[in-house]
Amino acid sequence: MKLSEYKEKKFEDPNFVRAYQEVQPELKVIRAIVEARTAQNLTQKELAERTGIAQTEISRLENGSRNPSIKLLQRLAEGMGLVLNISFVPKEE
């Protein structure tokens, strides 16, 4: 079975869809951190040096085993010369 077929089958289950939607905010934060870091060609170690955040903590953030605080996200943004922007948007139906 191909991955696309598997996903299609899983999305037929309302419980799976609900669980999938619940983790999306966390996954978006992770994606944003990784994409911002890699867009600047920074390693986790380099970002750690810029922010004073341990490389192991950055790794935990990026692999989803730690949820960041707003303050930590702000430090990451500043270390990459970026502005942290958090917004509320309407739900997609």
LINNOR-V358635 format. One record per helix or strand of 3 or more residues. SS is the DSSP state (A for helix, B for strand). FROM is the first residue (numbers start at 0). TO is the last residue. If there is no record, write none. Layout:
ss=(SS,SS)
from=(FROM,FROM)
to=(TO,TO)
This chain:
ss=(A,A,A,A,A)
from=(2,13,43,54,69)
to=(9,38,50,62,78)
